Amino acid sequence: MVQDRQQRGAGSRQEDDWDDWKEGADREEEAVDPLSHAEAVTLFGERALRPSRMTPGKVVLAQVMVTLLSALCWALFAKEAGPYGWSALFGGMVCFVPSGFFAFRLWLARDRASVGGLVLGEAIKVFGTAALLVLVVVLYRDLRWVPMLVTFLLALKTYLVVALVIR
């Protein structure tokens, strides 16, 4: 008798879940009208509709420049020029090599861009960064963590500087 009530209770919960799901599907089918040019200008302003001047290639180029500048500074001003400079260079490379690959993928797919391609490219970039970081840690015996991580973070945040300069 107790089992019968439990089975009936479980069945009604499944029906409630199904009804909630159906209501959500009905709401998704509502038509969404895209904004006209005039409505978009009213909402966001004319400046927001212009194409961005910040391209992935410019960001990668800036990352390379920041990496080289940081590695040079670490090599010139640190107590051990070689290990500090190389560690900084490798830290920046961990950032800009996967970013460069991602930018190259975007450039190749410029005529047929898709959300799936962006997600796949970003996943490759994240896993590539992790793999390169592991390679640097395992293969470079004279690694100095501070210059590597500082340069990595500088190169990683370069897009903010590029965005401010291009504005």
Backbone bond lengths (Angstrom), bond angles and torsions (degrees), N, CA, C in turn:
res aa  C-N    CA-C-N  psi(-1)  N-CA   C-N-CA  omega(-1)  CA-C   N-CA-C  phi
1 M - - - 1.441 - - 1.539 110.86 -
2 V 1.330 116.03 -43.66 1.463 119.81 178.65 1.519 110.00 -64.50
3 Q 1.331 116.14 -39.34 1.460 119.79 179.48 1.519 111.57 -64.22
4 D 1.342 117.44 -37.26 1.465 120.36 178.80 1.527 111.11 -61.83
5 R 1.364 116.19 -42.91 1.462 119.36 179.00 1.525 111.45 -65.34
6 Q 1.338 116.69 -39.28 1.463 120.17 179.81 1.524 110.62 -65.47
7 Q 1.330 116.19 -40.36 1.459 119.32 179.12 1.516 111.05 -65.62
8 R 1.352 116.31 -40.84 1.460 119.16 178.78 1.524 110.69 -66.46
9 G 1.330 118.08 -39.16 1.468 121.95 178.36 1.512 111.08 -63.74
10 A 1.335 117.22 -40.85 1.469 120.69 179.41 1.511 110.44 -66.10
11 G 1.315 117.80 -37.35 1.458 121.00 179.54 1.509 112.14 -66.31
12 S 1.326 118.01 -39.50 1.463 120.01 -179.71 1.529 110.99 -70.65
13 R 1.355 117.22 -32.92 1.463 119.24 176.41 1.524 110.03 -64.82
14 Q 1.319 117.29 -39.95 1.462 120.17 178.92 1.516 110.80 -63.92
15 E 1.348 116.34 -38.87 1.458 119.61 178.45 1.531 110.75 -65.50
16 D 1.361 117.11 -40.08 1.460 120.63 178.27 1.526 110.47 -62.68
17 D 1.329 116.65 -42.43 1.461 120.41 178.19 1.519 110.56 -62.12
18 W 1.335 116.53 -40.89 1.458 121.24 -179.99 1.527 110.73 -63.93
19 D 1.350 116.80 -40.89 1.460 120.42 178.97 1.527 111.27 -64.49
20 D 1.345 116.82 -41.62 1.462 120.04 177.53 1.524 110.49 -61.06
21 W 1.311 115.70 -41.00 1.460 119.94 -179.03 1.523 110.46 -65.03
22 K 1.341 116.25 -42.10 1.460 119.67 179.75 1.525 111.41 -64.14
23 E 1.338 117.40 -39.14 1.464 119.82 178.59 1.528 110.95 -63.60
24 G 1.325 116.56 -40.08 1.469 120.46 177.65 1.516 111.23 -63.48
25 A 1.333 116.65 -38.88 1.464 120.42 179.17 1.522 110.48 -66.87
26 D 1.332 117.36 -36.80 1.466 120.05 178.15 1.526 110.70 -63.61
27 R 1.337 117.14 -39.28 1.455 120.16 179.81 1.523 111.32 -68.14
28 E 1.321 117.33 -32.15 1.467 120.55 -179.44 1.519 111.79 -70.21
29 E 1.315 116.56 -25.15 1.457 119.95 -177.65 1.527 112.77 -79.02
30 E 1.340 117.36 -8.50 1.456 119.73 178.10 1.527 109.04 -62.73
31 A 1.302 115.69 137.65 1.469 120.68 -177.49 1.521 110.24 -71.88
32 V 1.316 115.48 139.57 1.457 122.10 175.75 1.519 106.90 -114.32
33 D 1.314 115.79 119.08 1.459 120.32 -179.63 1.522 109.11 -85.82
34 P 1.332 117.76 129.19 1.475 119.25 176.20 1.524 109.67 -69.88
35 L 1.317 114.57 154.66 1.465 119.69 178.53 1.520 110.10 -72.30
36 S 1.317 115.51 143.22 1.461 119.69 171.21 1.526 107.70 -77.54
37 H 1.320 116.60 169.60 1.467 120.78 179.86 1.530 110.11 -60.41
38 A 1.315 116.77 -43.28 1.465 120.88 -178.42 1.536 110.64 -64.90
39 E 1.338 117.55 -41.79 1.465 120.41 178.21 1.527 111.47 -65.05
40 A 1.326 116.90 -40.10 1.457 120.50 178.78 1.521 111.05 -65.25
41 V 1.333 117.69 -39.82 1.462 121.21 177.88 1.530 109.80 -65.22
42 T 1.311 117.09 -39.70 1.457 120.87 179.00 1.526 110.74 -63.89
43 L 1.320 116.82 -43.14 1.463 120.70 -177.80 1.526 113.49 -75.22
44 F 1.321 116.82 -45.41 1.466 120.87 -170.02 1.520 114.96 -110.30
45 G 1.324 116.91 -14.57 1.458 119.97 -177.10 1.519 111.15 89.21
46 E 1.316 115.28 157.49 1.474 120.89 -176.72 1.520 111.88 -64.99
47 R 1.326 116.70 -35.22 1.469 120.67 -176.37 1.536 112.26 -64.78
48 A 1.316 116.67 -32.78 1.465 120.42 -177.58 1.526 112.47 -69.97
49 L 1.323 117.63 -19.30 1.457 120.54 -176.85 1.519 113.48 -92.06
50 R 1.333 116.80 -8.06 1.462 119.31 177.87 1.520 110.44 -74.43
51 P 1.322 117.95 147.78 1.469 119.87 176.73 1.520 110.87 -62.72
52 S 1.307 114.95 146.43 1.464 120.26 -179.11 1.520 110.62 -70.38
53 R 1.326 115.86 141.28 1.463 120.22 175.22 1.526 110.72 -89.55
54 M 1.347 116.53 -10.47 1.457 120.45 178.98 1.530 108.28 -86.98
55 T 1.313 116.03 108.65 1.457 120.79 -179.70 1.530 109.46 -102.91
56 P 1.316 117.74 158.20 1.464 119.77 176.90 1.528 112.98 -58.38
57 G 1.324 116.74 -35.06 1.459 120.08 178.84 1.522 112.14 -63.78
58 K 1.344 116.70 -39.95 1.463 120.27 177.83 1.524 110.95 -65.35
59 V 1.315 116.44 -38.24 1.465 119.97 179.43 1.526 110.07 -65.51
60 V 1.331 117.53 -44.28 1.468 120.53 179.71 1.524 110.40 -64.78
61 L 1.323 117.49 -41.33 1.459 120.27 177.39 1.532 110.96 -60.94
62 A 1.318 116.81 -41.51 1.460 120.69 177.37 1.531 110.82 -65.55
63 Q 1.327 117.40 -37.53 1.467 120.41 177.22 1.527 111.05 -63.14
64 V 1.322 116.40 -40.18 1.471 120.03 178.25 1.526 109.52 -64.47
65 M 1.328 117.45 -43.65 1.462 120.56 -179.58 1.528 111.64 -64.40
66 V 1.332 117.40 -42.68 1.465 121.12 177.90 1.519 110.28 -63.16
67 T 1.328 116.81 -40.57 1.467 121.09 179.05 1.518 110.78 -62.52
68 L 1.324 116.86 -47.99 1.466 119.91 -179.59 1.527 111.67 -63.92
69 L 1.322 117.45 -41.01 1.455 120.95 178.57 1.534 110.99 -64.57
70 S 1.311 116.63 -43.84 1.458 120.33 179.26 1.523 111.61 -65.33
71 A 1.332 117.21 -43.65 1.466 120.52 179.06 1.525 110.35 -62.82
72 L 1.320 116.82 -39.72 1.468 120.51 178.16 1.534 110.88 -64.12
73 C 1.317 116.45 -43.60 1.469 120.10 178.52 1.528 111.38 -63.53
74 W 1.332 117.38 -43.20 1.466 120.19 178.27 1.526 110.28 -63.91
75 A 1.309 116.62 -39.63 1.466 119.55 -178.92 1.526 111.55 -68.74
76 L 1.326 117.29 -35.91 1.472 120.58 -177.50 1.530 113.08 -79.17
77 F 1.333 116.93 -37.67 1.458 119.60 -170.13 1.520 115.07 -107.21
78 A 1.316 118.64 -4.93 1.465 120.51 179.31 1.523 109.85 -86.28
79 K 1.331 114.94 163.45 1.472 117.90 -177.96 1.519 112.58 -72.15
80 E 1.325 117.88 -28.77 1.472 121.63 175.02 1.530 107.33 -120.66
81 A 1.305 116.07 104.36 1.468 120.67 -172.34 1.523 112.68 -61.49
82 G 1.319 117.22 -49.14 1.462 120.63 -173.96 1.520 114.19 -61.36
83 P 1.339 119.23 -61.34 1.463 119.76 -177.23 1.526 113.65 -62.09
84 Y 1.320 117.27 -37.28 1.465 119.66 -179.34 1.532 110.92 -69.99
85 G 1.317 116.83 -43.36 1.463 120.22 179.49 1.512 112.60 -65.61
86 W 1.333 116.46 -44.72 1.465 119.77 179.13 1.524 111.13 -66.59
87 S 1.320 117.48 -39.46 1.468 119.86 178.35 1.518 110.79 -61.69
88 A 1.330 116.03 -42.30 1.466 119.74 177.82 1.529 110.88 -64.60
89 L 1.319 117.16 -42.85 1.467 120.67 179.12 1.529 110.93 -61.63
90 F 1.321 116.41 -44.99 1.470 119.46 179.79 1.530 111.18 -66.10
91 G 1.337 117.53 -35.62 1.465 120.06 177.02 1.515 112.08 -62.30
92 G 1.333 116.34 -41.96 1.460 119.34 177.29 1.515 112.74 -68.68
93 M 1.341 115.31 -36.85 1.465 119.03 179.48 1.528 111.38 -65.20
94 V 1.340 116.88 -33.34 1.463 120.72 176.66 1.522 109.87 -58.89
95 C 1.318 116.42 -29.51 1.460 120.45 179.03 1.522 113.02 -87.53
96 F 1.349 117.91 -48.77 1.466 117.65 -169.74 1.523 114.69 -83.98
97 V 1.323 119.62 -21.09 1.473 119.34 177.99 1.542 110.96 -67.09
98 P 1.349 119.73 -50.85 1.475 117.80 175.91 1.532 112.70 -64.24
99 S 1.331 117.22 -34.62 1.473 119.24 177.78 1.523 111.01 -65.26
100 G 1.322 116.41 -39.03 1.458 120.26 176.90 1.521 112.02 -64.29
101 F 1.325 116.25 -40.73 1.459 119.89 176.62 1.524 110.83 -62.81
102 F 1.331 116.61 -42.25 1.464 121.13 178.22 1.531 110.88 -62.68
103 A 1.333 116.54 -44.31 1.471 120.35 179.00 1.524 110.79 -63.32
104 F 1.325 116.67 -38.63 1.461 120.27 178.06 1.528 110.89 -65.15
105 R 1.338 117.14 -40.86 1.475 120.56 176.24 1.527 111.00 -61.76
106 L 1.336 116.26 -41.57 1.467 119.33 177.79 1.522 111.32 -62.66
107 W 1.322 116.68 -40.75 1.452 120.78 -179.65 1.527 110.36 -65.70
108 L 1.335 117.76 -40.58 1.464 120.36 179.04 1.526 111.96 -65.17
109 A 1.332 116.93 -34.49 1.461 121.03 -176.15 1.525 112.48 -100.36
110 R 1.323 118.26 23.87 1.466 121.26 -174.68 1.526 112.88 -62.75
111 D 1.312 118.22 -27.77 1.467 120.23 -179.53 1.519 112.93 -88.46
112 R 1.311 116.96 -17.32 1.465 120.40 -177.25 1.533 110.96 -133.39
113 A 1.304 116.55 46.80 1.468 121.56 -177.98 1.524 109.99 -66.24
114 S 1.319 115.12 143.02 1.459 120.44 177.82 1.522 108.90 -145.26
115 V 1.304 115.50 159.53 1.453 120.59 178.53 1.525 109.97 -64.59
116 G 1.320 116.62 -39.85 1.464 120.27 178.49 1.522 112.17 -60.73
117 G 1.319 116.38 -39.57 1.456 120.31 177.69 1.517 112.24 -65.30
118 L 1.342 115.84 -38.47 1.469 119.60 177.28 1.525 111.09 -65.75
119 V 1.316 116.33 -43.00 1.466 120.30 179.83 1.521 110.40 -64.26
120 L 1.329 116.96 -44.57 1.457 120.46 178.22 1.526 111.09 -62.84
121 G 1.321 117.31 -43.72 1.457 121.09 178.22 1.519 112.13 -62.00
122 E 1.317 116.43 -40.70 1.466 119.84 178.98 1.527 111.15 -68.26
123 A 1.327 116.91 -37.41 1.471 119.87 176.87 1.530 110.82 -64.54
124 I 1.329 116.19 -42.68 1.468 119.99 176.65 1.530 110.05 -61.22
125 K 1.318 116.53 -40.27 1.465 121.01 -179.89 1.531 110.82 -63.78
126 V 1.316 117.56 -44.40 1.468 121.11 -179.18 1.530 110.71 -65.43
127 F 1.331 116.61 -47.87 1.467 119.55 -179.74 1.532 111.15 -68.07
128 G 1.323 117.37 -34.94 1.464 120.70 176.28 1.514 111.51 -64.33
129 T 1.336 116.40 -40.89 1.460 120.29 177.56 1.523 110.67 -62.61
130 A 1.324 116.75 -45.73 1.468 120.28 179.02 1.527 110.80 -62.16
131 A 1.330 116.88 -42.71 1.468 120.37 -179.26 1.529 111.34 -65.09
132 L 1.327 117.06 -43.50 1.464 119.78 178.55 1.527 111.52 -65.24
133 L 1.311 116.96 -37.59 1.460 120.42 177.46 1.528 110.64 -62.07
134 V 1.324 116.32 -43.92 1.471 120.30 177.75 1.530 109.88 -64.14
135 L 1.327 117.56 -42.16 1.470 120.20 178.97 1.530 111.83 -60.67
136 V 1.313 116.72 -43.37 1.465 119.63 179.51 1.522 110.19 -63.30
137 V 1.315 117.21 -44.53 1.462 120.62 -178.51 1.525 111.17 -64.61
138 V 1.320 117.04 -40.08 1.469 120.35 -176.55 1.528 111.49 -78.63
139 L 1.315 118.58 -40.40 1.463 120.45 -170.52 1.531 114.69 -91.08
140 Y 1.302 118.99 -27.50 1.468 119.61 -176.85 1.531 109.12 -96.33
141 R 1.294 116.18 106.36 1.467 122.40 -173.89 1.529 113.74 -71.69
142 D 1.323 118.55 -29.84 1.463 121.80 -178.38 1.526 112.67 -93.19
143 L 1.320 116.67 25.94 1.462 121.54 -175.13 1.528 111.18 -60.28
144 R 1.320 114.84 133.48 1.456 122.49 172.53 1.525 105.91 -113.41
145 W 1.324 115.76 116.86 1.459 121.28 -170.64 1.524 113.40 -65.86
146 V 1.286 117.91 -42.02 1.471 119.94 -174.56 1.536 111.51 -62.41
147 P 1.335 119.31 -51.56 1.473 116.88 179.37 1.522 112.91 -63.51
148 M 1.329 116.67 -35.90 1.459 119.05 179.79 1.525 110.39 -63.99
149 L 1.322 117.49 -49.00 1.465 120.43 -177.03 1.524 112.22 -70.32
150 V 1.331 117.41 -37.88 1.464 119.81 178.54 1.527 110.29 -63.21
151 T 1.321 116.61 -45.63 1.467 119.47 -179.67 1.521 110.95 -68.20
152 F 1.317 117.38 -37.52 1.468 121.03 176.66 1.520 109.95 -59.25
153 L 1.327 116.81 -47.48 1.467 119.83 -179.30 1.528 112.05 -67.79
154 L 1.323 117.17 -37.70 1.470 119.57 175.85 1.528 111.16 -61.33
155 A 1.321 116.20 -45.96 1.467 119.91 179.80 1.525 110.89 -67.30
156 L 1.314 116.34 -35.55 1.464 120.52 -179.48 1.525 111.81 -64.97
157 K 1.318 116.95 -35.87 1.461 121.13 -177.19 1.526 113.31 -96.85
158 T 1.298 117.57 11.40 1.464 121.53 -179.34 1.521 112.29 -61.70
159 Y 1.324 117.67 -30.83 1.462 119.77 -177.34 1.526 111.13 -60.90
160 L 1.341 117.69 -28.63 1.471 119.57 176.65 1.526 111.07 -65.27
161 V 1.325 116.11 -42.83 1.465 120.53 178.80 1.524 110.08 -65.66
162 V 1.324 116.82 -42.88 1.475 120.73 178.83 1.525 109.61 -60.80
163 A 1.324 117.38 -41.94 1.462 120.69 179.93 1.519 111.66 -63.41
164 L 1.330 116.75 -39.41 1.469 119.66 179.26 1.523 112.07 -70.52
165 V 1.331 116.69 -38.46 1.466 120.40 -178.80 1.520 110.57 -69.08
166 I 1.300 117.57 -41.23 1.468 121.61 -176.55 1.526 111.35 -72.94
167 R 1.314 117.32 -28.82 1.472 120.53 179.56 1.481 108.75 -53.71
